[in-house]
Amino acid sequence: MTKKTIPGTTIFDGEMAMKGYALNKMCYSFNSAAAREAYLADPEGYMRRFGLNDAQKQACRDRDVLAMIKAGGNIYYLAKFAGIYHLNMQDIGAQQTGLTVEAFKEKLKKAGE
């Protein structure tokens, strides 16, 4: 079976689910306010507790959602992480397009005209 590809897109499949298990498990824990507080108090310790690999840890340190996706993160779980830092969909969209948030907002406005 040929692996499906879409240029510029990271496909979340079984392989990526296994790759991102620790990251997604950590992000799922953020359903709890206590977990969010524990992460903010000691991000390095919290990431160690869940066994994140170096790429996942760096993506979290950088608050880089695209890098988290490439490291096996599932966007539905990553939304929990993004919420801790008050990142919204426009922030994530800006990351995805390589634009500043303001330039991304302007692009959205123009597309709606």
BELDAKA-V579710 format. One record per residue. RES is the residue in three letters. SS is DSSP state (H for helix, E for strand, - for the rest). PHI is phi in whole degrees, 0 to 359 (NA if undefined). NEAR is the number of other ideal C-beta (glycine too) atoms within 10 Angstrom. Layout:
BEGIN
res ss phi near
RES SS PHI NEAR
RES SS PHI NEAR
END
This chain:
BEGIN
res ss phi near
MET - NA 3
THR - 277 4
LYS - 288 7
LYS - 288 8
THR - 229 9
ILE E 229 7
PRO - 309 4
GLY - 80 6
THR E 235 10
THR - 269 15
ILE - 279 10
PHE - 269 17
ASP - 237 11
GLY H 301 7
GLU H 298 11
MET H 291 18
ALA H 298 12
MET H 292 9
LYS H 299 19
GLY - 262 25
TYR H 308 14
ALA H 298 17
LEU H 297 28
ASN H 293 24
LYS H 296 13
MET H 298 24
CYS H 297 26
TYR H 298 16
SER H 298 18
PHE - 289 20
ASN - 297 10
SER - 264 11
ALA H 300 8
ALA H 297 8
ALA H 293 17
ARG H 299 17
GLU H 295 10
ALA H 296 16
TYR H 297 22
LEU H 296 11
ALA H 287 9
ASP - 206 11
PRO H 303 14
GLU H 296 12
GLY H 296 10
TYR H 293 19
MET H 295 20
ARG H 298 11
ARG H 303 14
PHE H 265 18
GLY - 74 12
LEU - 296 21
ASN - 277 15
ASP H 300 8
ALA H 295 15
GLN H 294 24
LYS H 299 17
GLN H 295 15
ALA H 298 24
CYS H 293 27
ARG H 301 12
ASP H 278 11
ARG - 55 15
ASP - 259 14
VAL H 298 22
LEU H 297 16
ALA H 295 17
MET H 295 26
ILE H 297 22
LYS H 296 16
ALA - 271 23
GLY - 102 22
GLY - 288 26
ASN - 262 18
ILE H 304 13
TYR H 292 11
TYR H 283 19
LEU H 296 23
ALA H 300 16
LYS H 295 18
PHE H 296 23
ALA H 302 20
GLY H 296 13
ILE H 300 17
TYR - 261 10
HIS - 59 7
LEU - 276 18
ASN - 250 12
MET H 295 11
GLN H 290 13
ASP H 297 16
ILE H 292 19
GLY H 299 16
ALA H 297 19
GLN H 299 19
GLN H 295 15
THR H 262 11
GLY - 76 9
LEU - 258 14
THR - 288 10
VAL H 298 15
GLU H 296 10
ALA H 294 12
PHE H 293 20
LYS H 299 14
GLU H 297 12
LYS H 300 14
LEU H 296 11
LYS H 301 9
LYS H 296 8
ALA H 291 7
GLY - 273 6
GLU - 279 4
END
